[in-house]
Amino acid sequence: MIADMRIAAKEDRDLNDQGKPATKKMGMFKTVMHNICKVELQMAFVEANLLSVMTDWLAPMPDKGLPHVMIRSEFMRLLHQLKIEDPTRLKESGIGKAVMYLYRHPRESKQNKELAGHIINDWARPIFHKEADFAHMTKEDRRDKDAAMAKRAVQRKKKVDDSEEQSFKPGDPGWVGRARVPMVDNQEYIRRPEWQTVVDISKGTKKKEITLLEKHKRKFAERKRMAKNNSMVKISIEGARMQLGQ
C-alpha cells in the first residue's frame, strides 16, 4: 500500500503538469484511511516510511495548489493522534516541513491550522527537551518557566503604563468625561508561598499491625457471639422445644 501511495502521488504531479485533474490520490484515499486508522497497524506503517509518503501527499502541486481538503483534514487528524517518540523519523521524512507549510498557508482552513499548531508544538517539545507534563518537570524547569512568565508580566505592565501615560486627562483636547470600561486582569502569579509546615506526608500513615494474641482474642469473641446466638430458644406456636420452668 505504501508503494501504491507513492506512485499515486507521482502520477498526480504528472497530471497536474499536463493540466489534467489529479484524481489518483482521491481514488485510493478511502482504502488508505481504512488501513492506516487501525491502531494495531499504525506503528508498523510508521516503520515502513508512512510519514515520508504522507509528506508527498500533503506537498503542494506543481501549480502551487494544495491537495484536496479531505486529504489535508484527515491526515492532520491522524498525525495529531500518532505518538511518535523518535525525532529522527520526523526529520528524515520531512513531514514537519509539510505541516509547517500548511500552517502558514493563507488558504488553509482555520481548523486545520489549529491542528497543525498543536502538532508542531507536540513535536517540538522533545527536540528542545521541553516537558509537557508539569508532574514530570524538575525544579529548575519550573523556575525557568516562572522566570519567563515574570519577564512577560513586566513587559505587559510596561505596555499598560505607556498606554496610560498617553491617555487624555481632564482639560486635554479630545478628553471625554466618562468612566473607563473595566478590563480583565491578566496577572500571572509566579511567587510561590512558603511552606507553613515541615512534616513529611509523603510516607503516609501506617496501619497498626494486629498481633497474634489480638487475632486469637477476636476469634474467641466471634465464636462466643455465634454460640450465644445459636443457644437462643426458638419460638414455636405449639409450645414444642420450649424449656418451661417446673
Phi and psi in degrees as a GROMACS rama.xvg file:
@    title "Ramachandran Plot"
@    xaxis  label "Phi"
@    yaxis  label "Psi"
@TYPE xy
-60.5172  -41.5808  ILE-2
-66.3664  -38.5504  ALA-3
-65.7992  -37.1004  ASP-4
-64.2835  -40.5339  MET-5
-66.1444  -38.9436  ARG-6
-66.5368  -40.6612  ILE-7
-63.8309  -38.531  ALA-8
-64.9949  -40.3895  ALA-9
-67.0971  -41.9698  LYS-10
-64.5119  -37.3149  GLU-11
-65.2349  -38.1129  ASP-12
-65.3877  -39.5121  ARG-13
-65.2212  -41.761  ASP-14
-65.6915  -36.3188  LEU-15
-67.5004  -36.231  ASN-16
-62.6924  -34.5722  ASP-17
-83.3326  -2.36735  GLN-18
79.4939  20.6843  GLY-19
-105.201  159.36  LYS-20
-64.4225  133.626  PRO-21
-93.7821  102.12  ALA-22
-119.614  3.38413  THR-23
-67.4083  -42.5808  LYS-24
-67.2026  -42.525  LYS-25
-67.7369  -25.8065  MET-26
-66.0456  -31.3007  GLY-27
-113.171  9.57141  MET-28
-63.919  -41.1253  PHE-29
-62.9842  -42.8611  LYS-30
-66.4961  -39.2872  THR-31
-62.325  -47.2751  VAL-32
-66.5675  -33.7091  MET-33
-62.836  -34.6935  HIS-34
-84.8657  -45.221  ASN-35
-79.4282  -9.98119  ILE-36
-83.924  -5.87354  CYS-37
-74.373  118.439  LYS-38
-62.0696  -37.3314  VAL-39
-71.2501  -14.0239  GLU-40
-109.216  -4.15685  LEU-41
-64.2563  -45.4765  GLN-42
-67.502  -31.5818  MET-43
-66.4538  -39.1282  ALA-44
-66.9497  -37.8777  PHE-45
-62.9086  -41.7562  VAL-46
-68.2965  -21.9789  GLU-47
-91.9868  24.138  ALA-48
67.1597  39.8319  ASN-49
-65.1619  -37.5671  LEU-50
-62.7054  -36.3218  LEU-51
-65.7172  -40.1423  SER-52
-69.4799  -37.2107  VAL-53
-64.1566  -32.2007  MET-54
-62.0359  -42.3113  THR-55
-63.6312  -37.7872  ASP-56
-72.3284  -32.2252  TRP-57
-88.1744  -11.3358  LEU-58
-66.4472  147.729  ALA-59
-67.8917  156.393  PRO-60
-74.7979  166.907  MET-61
-57.7931  -27.5066  PRO-62
-88.8243  17.6442  ASP-63
69.9148  13.5348  LYS-64
-83.2349  149.852  GLY-65
-82.4293  155.836  LEU-66
-63.4875  174.969  PRO-67
-59.1571  142.905  HIS-68
-63.2609  -29.1965  VAL-69
-67.5617  -39.4039  MET-70
-64.3271  -44.8152  ILE-71
-63.8019  -44.2241  ARG-72
-66.4769  -47.6552  SER-73
-68.582  -37.7577  GLU-74
-68.6964  -37.5405  PHE-75
-63.4283  -44.0516  MET-76
-63.4596  -39.3014  ARG-77
-68.1181  -42.3311  LEU-78
-64.4007  -32.8013  LEU-79
-69.5502  -28.1663  HIS-80
-85.4072  -27.3852  GLN-81
-67.6912  137.723  LEU-82
-105.213  96.1425  LYS-83
-102.848  108.931  ILE-84
-90.0543  -17.6546  GLU-85
-97.9559  109.758  ASP-86
-66.028  -21.6844  PRO-87
-65.7111  -31.6536  THR-88
-64.3268  -38.8018  ARG-89
-66.4519  -39.4503  LEU-90
-70.1432  -42.3689  LYS-91
-71.3208  -34.4671  GLU-92
-78.2618  -27.1393  SER-93
78.0609  12.7916  GLY-94
-67.3802  -28.0757  ILE-95
-64.0972  -39.9968  GLY-96
-65.8314  -37.7796  LYS-97
-65.4865  -42.8111  ALA-98
-66.8487  -39.1894  VAL-99
-66.0087  -36.1251  MET-100
-62.8946  -43.7303  TYR-101
-68.772  -33.1445  LEU-102
-65.637  -34.2929  TYR-103
-94.0583  -6.50661  ARG-104
-72.8083  132.782  HIS-105
-69.5771  -20.9265  PRO-106
-96.5287  2.00641  ARG-107
-74.2019  147.344  GLU-108
-70.3961  157.906  SER-109
-65.1558  -39.6758  LYS-110
-64.222  -42.984  GLN-111
-67.3948  -33.6365  ASN-112
-66.174  -38.703  LYS-113
-65.0374  -42.7174  GLU-114
-62.9318  -42.3399  LEU-115
-62.5054  -37.9551  ALA-116
-63.8624  -40.9283  GLY-117
-65.9088  -39.9522  HIS-118
-63.4718  -45.7581  ILE-119
-62.8681  -40.6312  ILE-120
-64.234  -42.5468  ASN-121
-66.8289  -38.6936  ASP-122
-75.8373  -28.0133  TRP-123
-78.116  -25.6935  ALA-124
-62.0368  -48.2632  ARG-125
-64.3906  -32.196  PRO-126
-66.5437  -41.542  ILE-127
-95.974  11.8354  PHE-128
57.2736  47.1514  HIS-129
-107.39  136.061  LYS-130
-96.6194  129.689  GLU-131
-84.7278  -27.5687  ALA-132
-92.5844  120.648  ASP-133
-67.2196  -23.5353  PHE-134
-68.1281  -24.1489  ALA-135
-99.8431  2.64682  HIS-136
-79.7367  142.931  MET-137
-80.4858  169.916  THR-138
-64.5154  -36.2729  LYS-139
-65.9819  -39.81  GLU-140
-64.4797  -39.8933  ASP-141
-66.0185  -38.2455  ARG-142
-67.6315  -39.1917  ARG-143
-62.8512  -40.2571  ASP-144
-65.7141  -39.9624  LYS-145
-64.1262  -39.0526  ASP-146
-64.9226  -40.169  ALA-147
-65.4477  -40.323  ALA-148
-64.6158  -38.2226  MET-149
-64.6563  -38.9342  ALA-150
-63.9243  -42.422  LYS-151
-65.2179  -37.2834  ARG-152
-64.6332  -40.4523  ALA-153
-65.0633  -41.8016  VAL-154
-64.7701  -39.75  GLN-155
-65.7355  -41.02  ARG-156
-65.1705  -36.0215  LYS-157
-65.0291  -40.0121  LYS-158
-64.5493  -39.2783  LYS-159
-64.966  -41.7141  VAL-160
-63.7123  -39.9461  ASP-161
-64.3098  -39.5022  ASP-162
-68.1607  -34.6366  SER-163
-69.6609  -34.7644  GLU-164
-66.1643  -32.4847  GLU-165
-83.1067  -7.23688  GLN-166
-71.7219  155.055  SER-167
-77.5628  147.838  PHE-168
-113.729  161.265  LYS-169
-55.3125  129.869  PRO-170
100.219  -19.0602  GLY-171
-76.8412  150.055  ASP-172
-62.9721  131.036  PRO-173
91.7459  0.590848  GLY-174
-75.9381  137.401  TRP-175
-116.156  127.908  VAL-176
-81.9372  81.4593  GLY-177
-147.479  160.951  ARG-178
-73.9986  149.773  ALA-179
-76.4964  148.473  ARG-180
-76.8791  127.723  VAL-181
-62.3191  136.626  PRO-182
-110.886  156.141  MET-183
-71.0873  136.41  VAL-184
-85.0021  112.599  ASP-185
-100.719  45.8756  ASN-186
-72.2039  145.641  GLN-187
-115.426  112.566  GLU-188
-87.8614  115.385  TYR-189
-119.897  -11.2051  ILE-190
-83.7552  112.384  ARG-191
-78.2754  134.711  ARG-192
-69.6184  153.366  PRO-193
-75.8157  146.404  GLU-194
-67.5738  137.212  TRP-195
-95.1567  -1.73497  GLN-196
-144.083  153.773  THR-197
-116.365  13.6936  VAL-198
-74.261  132.896  VAL-199
-86.0533  109.94  ASP-200
-102.628  6.27169  ILE-201
-70.931  -30.6798  SER-202
-75.1635  -27.7514  LYS-203
79.0616  173.733  GLY-204
-94.152  135.068  THR-205
-92.5516  139.282  LYS-206
-74.804  144.708  LYS-207
-69.246  127.742  LYS-208
-75.2569  141.47  GLU-209
-87.9364  125.839  ILE-210
-77.9134  167.421  THR-211
-64.1641  -38.1686  LEU-212
-63.0733  -40.751  LEU-213
-65.5605  -37.2083  GLU-214
-62.3983  -44.6941  LYS-215
-64.7938  -39.0092  HIS-216
-61.5259  -41.8203  LYS-217
-67.3359  -40.9774  ARG-218
-64.2665  -41.3093  LYS-219
-63.4067  -41.9372  PHE-220
-65.5843  -37.7314  ALA-221
-66.3641  -42.2907  GLU-222
-66.1296  -37.8485  ARG-223
-64.828  -38.7484  LYS-224
-68.2857  -42.6531  ARG-225
-64.865  -40.4702  MET-226
-64.2866  -36.7836  ALA-227
-65.8385  -38.6169  LYS-228
-68.2499  -37.613  ASN-229
-72.7022  -26.7482  ASN-230
-81.8383  -3.07634  SER-231
-68.2384  142.276  MET-232
-73.927  129.821  VAL-233
-83.8512  130.389  LYS-234
-77.7142  132.801  ILE-235
-126.883  139.313  SER-236
-66.1096  -39.4172  ILE-237
-74.345  -10.8204  GLU-238
85.7514  10.8507  GLY-239
-75.7453  153.187  ALA-240
58.2329  30.4423  ARG-241
-109.733  128.772  MET-242
-88.8598  93.1888  GLN-243
-89.5933  142.618  LEU-244
-71.489  146.084  GLY-245
